[in-house]
Amino acid sequence: MNVITILCDTLRRDHVGAYTGGLPLDQCWSQEAPAWRVPTPNMDRLIERGTVFDNAYIGSTPCMPARRDIYTGRLEFLERGWGPLEEEDRDLPRQVSGPPNRSVQWMMQEGQRVSCLLTDHFHLWEQGSGNYHMGYTGFEFVRGIESDALYTDPVDFPCPEGDRLGKNERHWRNVHFIRQREEDYFCAQVCTKAADWLERNRAHKDFYLHLDIFDPHEPWDPPEEILKQFDAKGYAVEGLNSAAPYAPWREHYTQGQFDNMRARYAAKVVFLDRWLGVLFDKMDELDLWEDTLLVFTTDHGTWNGDHGRMGKLGTHQYDGCAHIPFILCHPESGHGQRRDQLVQLMDIYPTVLSAVGRPLPEMPEDRPLHGIDLLPLLEDPAAGTRDCALMGMFGKSVSITDGTWTLHQSPTAENQPLNWYGYHLARFIRYELGPYENGRRAVVDGMTWPDPTSLHDKAADPNELVNLAKARPDKLAAMQSKLRDELNRLRAPMEQLQRLGLTA
C-alpha cells in the first residue's frame, strides 16, 4: 500500500481533538490550563478513519534527534545529539526507494517504490543536519521560515522589536517578501503542494510521501483573526517576540503576556488544522484512503505553563513534551479504535517498510533496530509492543515509562563518562567534544539539567507534578531496574549506566 507520513513539529497532545474530545483545556490536563477549546475538525477526521494511540511517546529530542529516530528506527540520544545522517545509517527513504538518483522511468518499469519529501522545515537543510533529503526520489523545500537565510535586502519591514537582533529577524524579513495572502503561509504551501503531488503521482504504486511541517513550532505568527478567537487583544500586546523563551514563564512574562503567547500557540494549531483539511480533501477526492496508510504525529510537545515553563528543553521529559499524538489510518484495520500499548517514533521506520512491502535491512549486532512494526497491532488489539518507553536528550536525564509510572533519572554530579558516537561534530546544539578516536568523541563538558531524579504515578498525577522518589523507594528501585534492563536490551553504550548511577 502507499504511505503518507505527516510529521508536525511541536504539536501538543492536548491540542488535538482525538485526545481532548473537544473539551476545554483546563478539563483535559490541568486546571492551570486556559479554559478555551481548540477546534481541530480536520485532525478529528482521522479518529473514525484510524487508530488513536493513547500511550505514544517521543524517543530522542528535540527536533532533529527525533527525526533521526524516524529515519533510522533507532534511539539517537543514547549515542549522540543533534546531527546529520551518517554513512552507516540505513535511512528510511533509501530503504523504500533504493539508491538515489535513479531514473523515475526506470523505477516505474522495475516496480520500485517512489518516495518524496515535502517540507518547510529549515533544520533539515542547515549546517549540522542538512542531508536528510538525499535518499528520496524527489523532494521540495518551501523556503523562508524561522532562520532560513533567504532574503538579505536592506529594506524596512514589520518585525517584533525583540526579534530584530535574533535569528527570527530572518523570518520576518522573508515573510515581508513572501506573504501576501493566507495561501502563502508556510504550512499552507506544504499542504497545497502535497495535494498537488498526490494529484500528479496517484498512478505510482506503494509510494511514500513524507510531509515535515514546521507548524506549530515557533515563530507563533498565525493570522490575527484566528488569534482573536483565544485572546481578543490579538497582537496588540506589547513586549512579545514571536517565540517563547525556553524557561520559567514568570521570569519573562506578565500574566497577560503569558496568556497571549498561549493563545498564539493555540491559533497556530487551528491554522495548521485548516490547511491539513486541503490535503485530506484531496485524499477523499482520489480515494486514497482505500490503499494508503496515513501516519500522523509530532516530534515532541512544548511546555505551555506545565511545571511553570514555556518552550522546550531545560528540564526532564515531562508529559507535556514527551506524551505525543499518534494516529494511524489503515485502509482496512482499526477504524475508530484506540490502543493503549506503548509506541514511539522509531516505530514509524519498520511500519512504513512493512506497508510498502520492503524488507527490514540487516543491522549489525551492536546496532539493532529499536522500532516495532505496528501493522499487526492495527489488526489485533491484543498484540504487544514494548514493556516500557525510553526517552531523552543526549547527555541529559533519561526518562522511562511503563504507562503507569514514569521515572526521570538524573545523571551523577560529574555526568561522566559520556561519549559522542560518530565522526560529525556537535554544531546546532553544541557540546565540547574531544578528538575522534575508535568511532567516538569524548564529551568534555557534560552539563545537564539541574532537576533531581523524580518518580511519578501517572494515574494519580498525569502532569507529573508530585515527585514520589523519596516517598516510594520501592517503586524507585523497581523503575531504575527497568531502566537498567532497557538500556542493556537496546545495546546502549555501557557508560550510560555509569553516568546515570545505575551500575550498582
C-alpha positions in Angstrom: 0.0 0.0 0.0 1.0 3.7 -0.2 2.1 5.5 2.9 1.8 9.2 3.8 3.6 10.4 7.0 2.6 13.8 8.4 5.1 15.0 11.0 4.1 18.3 12.6 6.6 20.0 14.8 5.9 20.8 18.4 2.2 19.7 18.4 0.9 19.2 21.9 -1.3 16.2 22.5 -3.9 18.2 24.4 -4.5 20.5 21.4 -5.7 17.5 19.2 -9.4 16.6 19.4 -8.7 12.9 19.4 -7.2 13.4 22.9 -9.5 16.1 24.3 -12.9 15.1 23.0 -13.4 18.8 22.3 -13.3 19.7 26.0 -11.7 22.9 27.2 -8.0 22.5 28.0 -8.5 23.1 31.7 -10.6 20.0 31.8 -8.1 17.9 30.0 -4.7 18.1 31.6 -4.5 20.8 34.3 -6.7 23.4 36.0 -3.9 25.9 35.2 -4.5 25.5 31.5 -6.7 28.0 29.7 -10.5 27.4 29.6 -10.7 27.6 25.8 -11.4 24.8 23.4 -9.0 24.3 20.5 -11.1 23.1 17.5 -9.3 20.7 15.2 -12.0 19.4 12.9 -9.7 18.1 10.2 -7.4 16.3 12.6 -10.6 14.9 14.1 -11.5 13.3 10.7 -8.7 10.8 11.5 -10.5 9.5 14.6 -13.1 7.4 12.7 -10.7 6.5 9.8 -7.9 5.4 12.1 -6.5 4.1 15.3 -5.6 6.5 18.1 -2.7 5.6 20.3 -3.1 6.8 23.8 0.4 5.9 25.0 2.7 7.3 22.3 5.9 8.8 23.5 8.9 10.6 22.0 12.3 8.9 21.9 15.2 11.3 21.2 14.6 15.1 21.5 14.5 17.8 20.3 13.7 18.3 16.6 16.5 16.7 14.5 17.2 13.9 17.0 13.5 12.9 16.8 13.8 12.8 13.0 16.9 10.6 13.1 14.8 8.1 15.2 12.2 8.1 12.4 14.8 7.8 9.6 16.8 5.0 11.3 14.4 3.2 13.6 16.9 3.7 16.4 17.1 5.9 19.5 19.7 8.5 18.7 20.0 10.2 22.1 21.9 7.3 23.7 24.8 7.8 21.3 24.9 11.4 20.1 22.9 14.6 19.8 21.7 16.8 17.0 23.4 15.9 13.7 23.1 14.6 10.2 22.6 11.1 8.9 25.9 9.1 8.8 27.3 6.6 6.4 26.3 3.5 8.5 22.6 4.7 8.8 20.2 2.7 6.8 17.9 5.7 6.4 14.2 5.1 5.6 13.8 6.8 2.2 16.7 4.7 0.8 15.2 1.5 2.2 11.9 2.5 0.4 13.4 3.6 -2.9 16.8 2.1 -3.1 20.0 4.0 -4.2 19.2 7.7 -5.0 19.5 9.4 -8.4 17.8 6.7 -10.4 15.6 7.5 -13.4 11.9 7.6 -12.3 11.0 5.9 -15.6 13.4 3.0 -14.7 11.9 2.8 -11.2 8.4 2.5 -12.7 9.5 -0.2 -15.2 11.2 -2.2 -12.4 8.3 -1.8 -9.9 10.4 0.2 -7.5 8.8 2.5 -4.9 8.9 6.2 -5.4 9.4 8.5 -2.3 9.0 12.2 -1.9 9.8 14.7 0.9 7.7 18.0 1.0 8.8 20.3 3.8 9.2 23.8 5.1 11.4 22.6 8.0 14.6 24.6 7.7 16.5 22.5 10.2 16.6 19.7 7.6 18.8 21.9 5.4 21.1 23.8 7.7 24.7 23.1 8.8 24.8 20.2 11.3 21.8 18.2 9.9 21.4 19.0 6.2 21.3 15.7 4.5 18.0 14.1 5.4 16.5 14.7 2.0 19.2 12.8 0.0 17.6 9.4 -0.1 14.2 10.4 -1.5 13.3 10.0 -5.2 12.1 13.6 -5.1 11.9 16.5 -2.6 10.8 20.1 -2.4 11.7 22.7 0.2 9.4 25.6 0.9 11.7 28.4 1.8 11.5 31.2 4.3 10.5 30.0 7.8 12.4 30.8 11.0 16.1 31.4 10.4 16.2 30.5 6.7 18.7 32.9 5.1 16.5 33.6 2.0 16.4 37.4 1.7 19.0 39.9 2.6 17.5 43.1 1.1 18.2 46.1 3.2 14.5 47.2 3.5 12.2 48.2 6.3 9.6 45.6 7.3 7.3 44.8 10.3 9.2 42.9 12.9 8.7 42.5 16.7 11.4 44.7 18.3 12.8 41.8 20.3 13.4 39.7 17.2 15.4 42.3 15.3 18.8 41.2 16.6 17.9 37.4 16.8 17.5 34.6 14.3 13.8 35.3 13.8 14.6 38.6 12.1 15.3 36.4 9.1 11.8 35.0 9.3 10.1 38.4 9.3 12.3 39.7 6.5 11.3 36.6 4.5 7.6 37.0 5.3 7.7 40.6 4.1 8.5 39.4 0.6 6.5 36.1 0.6 3.3 36.5 2.5 0.6 38.4 0.6 -2.4 36.1 1.4 -3.3 33.1 3.6 -2.1 30.6 1.0 1.4 32.0 1.3 1.8 30.9 4.9 4.4 28.1 5.0 2.2 25.2 6.3 -0.4 26.2 3.7 2.2 25.9 0.9 3.3 22.5 2.1 -0.2 21.1 2.3 -1.2 22.6 -1.0 2.0 21.1 -2.7 1.2 17.8 -1.1 -2.3 17.8 -2.5 -0.9 18.7 -5.9 1.8 15.9 -5.7 -0.9 13.4 -4.9 -3.0 14.5 -7.9 0.1 14.1 -10.2 1.5 11.0 -8.7 -1.5 8.9 -7.9 -0.5 6.3 -10.5 2.6 5.3 -8.6 2.2 2.0 -6.6 3.3 1.7 -3.0 4.7 5.3 -2.9 6.0 7.0 0.2 5.2 10.7 0.8 6.7 12.3 3.8 5.4 15.7 5.0 7.6 17.5 7.5 5.6 20.6 8.6 7.3 23.1 10.8 4.0 24.4 12.4 3.1 24.8 15.2 6.7 25.3 16.1 7.7 28.9 16.8 7.6 31.6 15.4 4.0 31.9 16.6 2.5 34.2 13.9 -1.0 32.9 13.0 -3.5 35.1 11.2 -4.8 37.6 13.8 -8.5 36.6 13.1 -7.7 33.2 14.5 -5.6 34.5 17.4 -8.6 36.7 18.5 -10.6 33.5 19.0 -8.4 32.9 22.0 -7.3 36.4 23.0 -9.4 39.4 21.9 -6.4 41.6 22.1 -4.9 39.9 19.1 -1.4 41.2 18.5 -2.0 44.3 20.5 0.1 43.0 23.4 3.4 44.8 23.9 6.7 43.4 24.7 6.4 40.0 23.0 8.6 38.3 20.5 7.5 35.5 18.1 8.9 32.7 20.2 8.6 31.9 23.9 11.8 31.7 25.9 12.7 28.1 27.0 12.5 29.0 30.6 10.1 29.6 33.6 7.5 31.9 32.1 7.2 34.2 35.2 10.8 35.2 34.7 9.8 36.8 31.3 6.1 37.5 31.2 3.2 39.2 32.9 0.1 37.1 33.2 -1.4 38.9 30.2 1.7 38.3 28.0 1.7 34.7 29.0 -2.0 34.2 28.2 -1.4 35.9 24.8 1.6 33.6 23.9 -0.5 30.5 24.8 -3.3 31.9 22.6 -0.8 32.3 19.7 0.2 28.7 20.0 -3.4 27.5 20.0 -4.2 29.7 17.0 -1.2 28.2 15.1 -2.6 24.7 15.8 -6.0 25.8 14.4 -4.4 27.3 11.3 -2.4 24.2 10.7 -5.6 22.1 11.0 -7.3 24.3 8.4 -4.7 23.5 5.8 -4.4 19.9 6.7 -8.0 19.8 5.5 -6.9 20.7 2.0 -4.7 17.5 2.0 -7.4 15.3 3.4 -10.0 16.6 0.9 -7.6 15.6 -1.9 -7.3 12.1 -0.3 -11.1 12.0 -0.3 -11.3 13.0 -3.9 -8.7 10.5 -5.1 -10.0 7.6 -2.9 -6.5 7.4 -1.4 -7.9 6.1 2.0 -8.6 2.8 0.2 -5.0 1.9 -0.4 -2.9 4.3 1.8 -1.6 4.1 5.3 -1.6 7.6 6.9 0.8 8.2 9.9 0.0 11.4 11.8 2.2 12.5 14.7 4.7 15.1 16.0 8.4 15.1 17.2 7.5 16.4 20.7 5.3 18.8 22.5 6.2 22.0 24.3 5.7 23.5 27.8 2.5 25.7 27.8 2.7 26.5 31.5 3.4 22.9 32.6 5.9 23.0 35.5 5.8 26.8 35.3 7.6 26.7 32.0 7.3 27.6 28.3 9.2 26.3 25.3 11.1 23.1 25.2 14.3 21.8 26.9 15.6 22.9 30.3 14.2 20.1 32.4 13.1 16.4 32.3 10.9 15.0 29.5 7.7 15.5 31.5 4.3 14.7 30.0 3.7 18.0 28.1 6.7 17.3 25.9 7.1 13.6 25.9 3.5 12.3 25.6 2.5 12.9 22.0 -0.4 12.4 19.5 0.0 9.4 17.2 -2.7 8.2 14.8 -2.5 5.5 12.1 -5.2 5.3 9.4 -5.1 2.0 7.7 -7.3 1.1 4.6 -9.0 -1.8 6.4 -8.0 -2.2 10.1 -8.5 -0.4 13.3 -11.1 2.1 12.2 -12.5 4.2 15.1 -10.4 2.3 17.6 -7.9 3.2 20.3 -4.8 1.3 21.6 -3.1 1.7 24.9 0.1 -0.1 24.0 3.4 1.9 24.2 4.5 3.2 20.9 7.3 5.5 19.9 8.6 7.5 16.9 11.2 4.9 15.8 8.3 2.5 15.2 7.5 4.5 12.0 10.5 3.1 10.3 9.6 -0.6 10.3 5.8 0.2 9.9 6.4 2.1 6.7 8.7 -0.5 5.3 6.1 -3.2 6.1 3.3 -1.2 4.5 5.1 -0.5 1.2 6.3 -4.1 1.0 10.0 -3.6 1.6 12.2 -5.8 3.9 13.9 -4.5 7.0 17.6 -4.0 6.5 20.2 -6.3 8.1 21.6 -4.5 11.1 24.9 -5.0 12.9 24.6 -6.9 16.2 25.7 -4.0 18.2 23.3 -1.6 16.4 19.9 -3.3 16.4 16.7 -1.7 15.2 14.7 -0.4 18.2 11.4 0.2 16.3 8.5 -2.2 16.1 6.1 -2.8 13.2 2.7 -1.5 14.3 0.6 -3.0 11.5 -0.1 -6.2 13.5 -1.4 -4.0 16.3 -4.0 -2.5 14.0 -5.4 -5.9 13.2 -5.1 -7.4 16.7 -5.9 -5.1 19.7 -4.1 -7.6 21.9 -0.8 -7.5 20.0 2.2 -6.4 22.1 4.8 -3.7 21.5 7.1 -2.9 24.4 7.1 -3.0 28.2 8.4 0.5 28.6 9.4 3.5 26.5 12.7 5.3 26.9 13.2 8.9 26.0 15.6 11.8 26.5 18.1 14.3 25.1 21.8 13.4 24.6 23.8 13.9 27.8 20.8 15.0 29.9 18.5 13.0 32.1 16.9 9.8 30.8 13.2 9.1 31.2 11.3 5.8 31.2 7.6 5.0 31.5 5.7 1.8 31.6 2.5 3.7 31.0 1.6 3.6 34.7 4.8 5.0 36.3 7.4 7.4 35.0 11.0 7.8 36.1 13.2 10.7 35.2 16.7 9.6 36.1 19.3 12.4 36.5 23.0 11.8 35.9 25.6 11.8 38.6 27.1 15.2 39.5 30.0 14.6 37.1 27.8 13.4 34.3 30.7 11.2 33.1 31.8 9.2 31.3 29.9 10.4 28.2 30.8 9.8 24.5 29.5 11.2 21.3 29.4 8.3 18.8 30.1 9.4 15.2 32.6 11.5 13.3 30.5 14.6 12.9 30.9 17.4 15.4 28.1 18.9 17.5 27.1 22.0 15.7 23.5 23.2 16.2 23.3 22.3 19.9 26.9 22.4 20.9 28.9 20.1 23.2 32.6 20.4 23.8 34.0 17.3 22.2 37.4 15.6 22.2 39.2 14.2 19.1 37.6 11.4 17.1 39.0 8.0 18.3 37.6 4.5 17.9 34.3 5.7 16.4 33.6 8.3 19.1 34.5 11.6 20.7 34.6 12.1 24.4 32.3 14.8 25.7 34.5 17.1 27.7 31.7 19.3 29.2 28.7 17.2 30.4 26.4 19.9 31.7 22.9 18.7 32.3 19.6 19.8 33.8 19.7 20.8 37.5 16.5 18.9 38.4 16.8 15.9 40.7 15.7 12.4 39.8 11.9 12.2 40.0 9.2 9.5 40.1 5.6 9.9 39.2 2.3 7.9 39.4 0.7 8.7 36.0 -2.8 7.7 37.1 -2.9 10.0 40.1 -0.6 12.7 38.7 -0.7 12.8 34.9 1.1 16.1 34.8 4.0 14.7 36.8 4.0 17.4 39.4 4.5 15.3 42.6 7.9 13.7 43.0 7.5 10.3 44.8 11.2 9.3 44.6 11.6 9.7 48.4 8.1 8.5 49.4 8.3 5.3 47.3 11.8 3.9 47.4 10.5 0.5 46.5 9.0 1.8 43.2 12.0 4.0 42.6 14.3 0.9 42.8 11.9 -1.0 40.5 11.8 1.7 37.8 15.6 2.1 38.0 15.9 -1.6 37.5 13.6 -1.3 34.4 15.7 1.5 33.1 18.9 -0.5 33.6 17.4 -3.5 31.8 16.1 -1.5 28.9 19.4 0.2 28.4 21.1 -3.2 28.2 18.3 -4.5 25.9 18.8 -1.6 23.5 22.6 -2.2 23.4 23.2 1.3 24.8 26.8 2.3 25.4 27.8 1.0 28.8 28.9 4.4 30.1 25.2 5.5 30.0 24.7 3.2 33.0 27.7 4.7 34.7 26.8 8.4 34.3 23.2 7.7 35.4 24.5 5.9 38.6 22.9 2.6 37.6 25.8 0.3 37.6 25.3 -1.0 41.2 
